Amino acid sequence: MFGFNHAHVGGLLANRWKLAPTVQAAVMYHHSPATNPEDWARGFIVKAANTYAHMAATGNGGWIGDLLGEDSLQALGLSAEQHQAILEMTAEATME
């Protein structure tokens, strides 16, 4: 509706707050690809963490946003077992 999303606004805030450029990039690109591989990777890690948090909070089947498919797990270097363990630990942490 406004032509920008929370990732873009977060990146602008990170810049205004003078956070490190690497942190700014991680925030700004967690929903869209960056133009260089380093910033893309930083955004991808935040996207994965964001997805785990949402999946844990809503239950595995309740989250309809970004998902971590086989390609994402491979890029993160995670097995299906590790993925499941992260989901379980994150879900436990949200209940505390």
Backbone as ProteinMPNN parsed JSONL, in Angstrom:
{"seq_chain_A": "MFGFNHAHVGGLLANRWKLAPTVQAAVMYHHSPATNPEDWARGFIVKAANTYAHMAATGNGGWIGDLLGEDSLQALGLSAEQHQAILEMTAEATME", "coords_chain_A": {"N_chain_A": [[0.812, -1.18, 0.0], [1.94, 1.277, 0.805], [4.284, 1.257, -0.587], [6.595, 0.314, 0.553], [8.114, -1.938, 2.927], [8.227, -3.525, 6.215], [10.832, -4.426, 6.493], [12.386, -2.713, 4.945], [11.904, -0.264, 6.283], [12.936, -0.97, 8.776], [15.637, -1.281, 8.077], [16.246, 1.384, 7.438], [15.892, 2.546, 9.956], [17.906, 1.193, 11.368], [20.102, 2.308, 10.098], [19.773, 5.015, 10.807], [20.106, 4.788, 13.547], [22.713, 4.277, 13.59], [23.78, 1.689, 13.472], [25.95, -1.056, 12.722], [26.984, -1.343, 9.287], [26.723, -3.958, 8.274], [24.731, -5.033, 9.892], [22.63, -3.345, 9.265], [22.217, -4.085, 6.582], [21.462, -6.786, 6.913], [19.005, -6.522, 8.203], [17.559, -4.926, 6.349], [17.434, -6.544, 4.042], [16.036, -8.898, 4.611], [13.688, -9.825, 3.53], [13.884, -9.521, 0.846], [16.028, -9.964, -1.992], [19.454, -8.944, -1.853], [21.797, -6.85, -3.636], [24.392, -7.738, -3.626], [26.393, -10.651, -2.858], [27.222, -10.947, -0.133], [25.539, -9.262, 1.429], [23.132, -10.422, 0.697], [23.375, -12.949, 1.89], [23.475, -12.239, 4.607], [20.901, -11.132, 4.955], [19.424, -13.422, 4.374], [19.974, -15.115, 6.542], [18.737, -13.727, 8.64], [16.131, -13.828, 7.671], [15.678, -16.6, 7.867], [15.815, -16.953, 10.667], [13.67, -15.327, 11.42], [11.582, -16.71, 10.206], [11.68, -19.18, 11.611], [10.972, -18.233, 14.172], [8.336, -17.28, 13.734], [7.089, -19.659, 12.851], [7.318, -21.233, 15.128], [5.791, -19.785, 16.928], [3.236, -19.88, 15.831], [2.711, -22.495, 15.378], [3.639, -25.361, 13.499], [2.048, -25.757, 11.168], [0.621, -23.412, 10.986], [1.839, -21.091, 10.05], [1.964, -18.896, 7.354], [3.708, -17.377, 5.948], [7.043, -16.705, 4.863], [8.798, -19.694, 4.122], [10.917, -22.452, 5.039], [12.26, -24.259, 2.805], [13.598, -27.214, 1.166], [15.753, -26.204, -0.356], [16.449, -23.929, 1.113], [17.172, -25.072, 3.575], [19.365, -26.534, 2.739], [21.07, -24.455, 1.916], [21.519, -23.295, 4.382], [22.878, -25.326, 5.547], [21.637, -27.313, 7.027], [20.252, -30.331, 8.278], [17.242, -32.3, 7.891], [16.599, -33.29, 10.382], [17.976, -31.564, 12.108], [16.667, -29.203, 11.502], [14.092, -29.786, 12.46], [14.707, -30.069, 15.182], [15.483, -27.436, 15.81], [13.05, -26.118, 15.39], [11.532, -27.304, 17.46], [12.967, -26.491, 19.767], [12.713, -23.733, 19.533], [9.958, -23.437, 19.713], [9.564, -24.308, 22.334], [10.912, -22.278, 23.682], [9.268, -20.098, 23.142], [7.119, -20.624, 24.687], [7.882, -20.197, 27.24]], "CA_chain_A": [[0.0, 0.0, 0.0], [2.786, 2.459, 0.914], [5.452, 1.123, -1.444], [7.731, -0.179, 1.314], [7.71, -2.915, 3.939], [8.896, -3.353, 7.506], [12.269, -4.676, 6.351], [12.971, -1.459, 4.456], [11.843, 0.701, 7.39], [13.911, -1.435, 9.766], [16.967, -0.934, 7.584], [16.41, 2.83, 7.598], [16.088, 2.797, 11.387], [19.243, 0.702, 11.718], [21.02, 3.326, 9.605], [19.612, 6.218, 11.648], [20.662, 4.475, 14.859], [24.147, 4.073, 13.353], [24.212, 0.302, 13.645], [26.954, -1.452, 11.734], [26.432, -1.555, 7.949], [26.339, -5.359, 8.084], [23.446, -5.207, 10.577], [21.656, -2.628, 8.435], [21.932, -4.923, 5.411], [20.736, -7.981, 7.352], [17.619, -6.117, 8.471], [16.913, -4.42, 5.147], [17.266, -7.548, 2.987], [15.547, -10.197, 5.081], [12.538, -10.256, 2.723], [14.164, -9.334, -0.578], [17.447, -10.208, -2.246], [20.377, -7.812, -1.967], [22.514, -6.831, -4.911], [25.679, -8.423, -3.53], [26.255, -11.929, -2.147], [27.395, -10.836, 1.322], [24.31, -8.723, 2.003], [22.087, -11.431, 0.49], [23.557, -13.983, 2.909], [23.071, -11.671, 5.902], [19.443, -11.066, 4.945], [18.902, -14.783, 4.378], [20.07, -15.626, 7.912], [17.664, -13.079, 9.409], [14.88, -14.404, 7.159], [15.536, -17.935, 8.457], [15.491, -16.781, 12.086], [12.311, -14.774, 11.448], [10.669, -17.809, 9.861], [11.631, -20.096, 12.756], [10.206, -17.597, 15.248], [6.909, -17.289, 13.369], [6.607, -21.038, 12.818], [7.203, -21.701, 16.511], [4.703, -19.06, 17.593], [1.929, -20.214, 15.253], [2.613, -23.931, 15.122], [4.237, -25.704, 12.211], [1.131, -25.615, 10.048], [-0.1, -22.161, 11.026], [2.554, -19.968, 9.451], [1.753, -18.847, 5.901], [4.708, -16.476, 5.361], [8.244, -17.363, 4.342], [9.023, -21.061, 4.58], [12.265, -22.97, 4.847], [12.197, -25.463, 1.998], [14.838, -27.997, 1.04], [16.838, -25.348, -0.838], [16.857, -23.077, 2.228], [17.883, -25.91, 4.541], [20.672, -26.855, 2.153], [21.877, -23.237, 1.974], [21.881, -23.111, 5.783], [23.667, -26.469, 5.977], [20.867, -28.017, 8.052], [19.535, -31.553, 7.919], [15.835, -32.286, 8.305], [16.577, -33.525, 11.824], [18.392, -30.319, 12.756], [15.546, -28.272, 11.28], [13.036, -30.149, 13.413], [15.198, -29.753, 16.526], [15.41, -25.977, 15.963], [11.624, -25.802, 15.557], [11.101, -27.727, 18.793], [13.598, -25.623, 20.769], [12.13, -22.398, 19.401], [8.602, -23.519, 20.241], [9.692, -24.365, 23.791], [11.311, -20.95, 24.164], [8.135, -19.16, 23.043], [6.141, -20.973, 25.725], [8.417, -19.82, 28.563]], "C_chain_A": [[0.875, 1.27, 0.0], [4.029, 2.402, 0.023], [6.718, 0.7, -0.716], [7.217, -1.15, 2.363], [8.516, -2.705, 5.218], [10.396, -3.605, 7.425], [12.978, -3.402, 5.892], [13.004, -0.413, 5.57], [12.847, 0.315, 8.478], [15.335, -1.108, 9.357], [17.254, 0.555, 7.72], [16.633, 3.196, 9.064], [17.477, 2.35, 11.837], [20.307, 1.697, 11.266], [20.971, 4.569, 10.488], [20.233, 6.013, 13.032], [22.155, 4.167, 14.797], [24.636, 2.671, 13.725], [25.186, -0.037, 12.526], [26.302, -1.688, 10.365], [26.002, -3.003, 7.695], [24.996, -5.652, 8.752], [22.349, -4.519, 9.769], [21.237, -3.489, 7.242], [21.117, -6.15, 5.8], [19.27, -7.663, 7.59], [16.917, -5.752, 7.166], [16.593, -5.514, 4.129], [16.71, -8.871, 3.48], [14.27, -10.648, 4.377], [12.764, -10.101, 1.223], [15.654, -9.496, -0.813], [18.243, -8.907, -2.365], [21.107, -7.907, -3.298], [23.881, -7.494, -4.835], [25.544, -9.659, -2.645], [26.369, -11.829, -0.629], [26.121, -10.324, 1.992], [23.142, -9.693, 1.819], [22.164, -12.486, 1.583], [23.13, -13.478, 4.283], [21.547, -11.605, 6.003], [18.814, -12.445, 5.034], [18.917, -15.381, 5.78], [18.97, -15.021, 8.779], [16.308, -13.617, 8.969], [14.645, -15.778, 7.784], [15.147, -17.836, 9.926], [14.068, -16.265, 12.257], [11.284, -15.88, 11.176], [10.553, -18.803, 11.003], [10.792, -19.507, 13.884], [8.712, -17.621, 14.958], [6.333, -18.7, 13.37], [6.407, -21.573, 14.235], [6.017, -21.053, 17.205], [3.338, -19.491, 17.094], [1.703, -21.709, 15.095], [3.09, -24.204, 13.71], [3.319, -25.456, 11.028], [0.449, -24.266, 9.972], [0.563, -20.991, 10.337], [2.42, -20.006, 7.945], [2.739, -17.907, 5.203], [5.855, -17.26, 4.749], [8.376, -18.754, 4.938], [10.475, -21.446, 4.341], [12.157, -24.299, 4.121], [13.542, -26.158, 1.944], [16.01, -27.129, 0.586], [17.356, -24.435, 0.268], [17.65, -23.869, 3.252], [19.273, -26.257, 4.025], [21.591, -25.633, 2.22], [22.352, -22.954, 3.393], [22.761, -24.237, 6.31], [22.975, -27.282, 7.056], [20.217, -29.274, 7.489], [18.08, -31.405, 8.351], [15.717, -32.474, 9.816], [16.966, -32.254, 12.594], [17.293, -29.265, 12.651], [14.441, -28.545, 12.298], [13.455, -29.816, 14.842], [15.138, -28.249, 16.793], [13.965, -25.555, 16.174], [11.148, -26.135, 16.969], [11.68, -26.825, 19.881], [13.005, -24.217, 20.729], [10.72, -22.377, 19.956], [8.62, -23.556, 21.772], [10.02, -22.986, 24.358], [10.155, -19.958, 24.115], [7.1, -19.435, 24.124], [6.606, -20.535, 27.102], [8.109, -18.39, 28.911]], "O_chain_A": [[0.582, 2.224, -0.721], [4.746, 3.395, -0.104], [7.802, 0.722, -1.299], [6.021, -1.181, 2.654], [9.373, -1.824, 5.292], [11.155, -3.046, 8.217], [14.047, -3.062, 6.398], [14.023, 0.248, 5.772], [13.527, 1.177, 9.034], [16.148, -0.704, 10.188], [18.366, 0.949, 8.073], [17.461, 4.051, 9.378], [18.143, 3.051, 12.6], [21.299, 1.908, 11.963], [22.01, 5.109, 10.868], [20.808, 6.934, 13.611], [22.781, 3.842, 15.806], [25.748, 2.493, 14.221], [25.222, 0.641, 11.499], [25.178, -2.184, 10.3], [25.028, -3.246, 6.983], [24.207, -6.439, 8.229], [21.256, -5.065, 9.613], [20.051, -3.605, 6.934], [20.179, -6.518, 5.093], [18.392, -8.444, 7.221], [15.807, -6.215, 6.906], [15.587, -5.424, 3.425], [16.9, -9.889, 2.814], [13.813, -11.766, 4.614], [11.922, -10.507, 0.422], [16.459, -9.199, 0.07], [17.762, -7.911, -2.905], [21.037, -8.921, -3.991], [24.478, -7.786, -5.871], [24.673, -9.707, -1.776], [25.679, -12.554, 0.088], [25.674, -10.878, 2.997], [22.263, -9.78, 2.677], [21.14, -12.878, 2.143], [22.491, -14.208, 5.041], [20.973, -11.982, 7.025], [17.788, -12.622, 5.691], [17.979, -16.078, 6.167], [18.341, -15.728, 9.566], [15.43, -13.838, 9.802], [13.524, -16.084, 8.19], [14.253, -18.548, 10.383], [13.344, -16.718, 13.143], [10.251, -15.963, 11.84], [9.449, -19.23, 11.338], [9.984, -20.214, 14.487], [7.911, -17.944, 15.835], [5.214, -18.914, 13.836], [5.438, -22.283, 14.506], [5.318, -21.701, 17.984], [2.372, -19.472, 17.857], [0.611, -22.136, 14.718], [2.952, -23.358, 12.827], [3.775, -24.989, 9.985], [-0.241, -23.987, 8.992], [-0.095, -19.987, 10.065], [2.722, -21.02, 7.317], [2.62, -17.667, 4.001], [5.662, -18.34, 4.191], [8.098, -18.963, 6.119], [11.168, -20.83, 3.531], [11.982, -25.344, 4.748], [14.501, -25.741, 2.594], [17.129, -27.288, 1.074], [18.559, -24.19, 0.359], [18.679, -23.404, 3.743], [20.241, -26.272, 4.785], [22.77, -25.768, 2.547], [23.451, -22.438, 3.593], [23.33, -24.123, 7.396], [23.637, -27.875, 7.908], [19.701, -29.278, 6.371], [17.737, -30.484, 9.093], [14.843, -31.887, 10.454], [16.352, -31.92, 13.607], [17.03, -28.529, 13.602], [13.924, -27.619, 12.922], [12.641, -29.333, 15.629], [14.778, -27.834, 17.895], [13.68, -24.726, 17.038], [10.446, -25.343, 17.596], [10.971, -26.437, 20.81], [12.818, -23.586, 21.769], [10.322, -21.408, 20.602], [7.796, -22.916, 22.425], [9.474, -22.579, 25.384], [10.072, -19.068, 24.961], [6.289, -18.564, 24.442], [5.81, -20.504, 28.041], [8.488, -17.92, 29.984]]}, "name": "protein", "num_of_chains": 1, "seq": "MFGFNHAHVGGLLANRWKLAPTVQAAVMYHHSPATNPEDWARGFIVKAANTYAHMAATGNGGWIGDLLGEDSLQALGLSAEQHQAILEMTAEATME"}
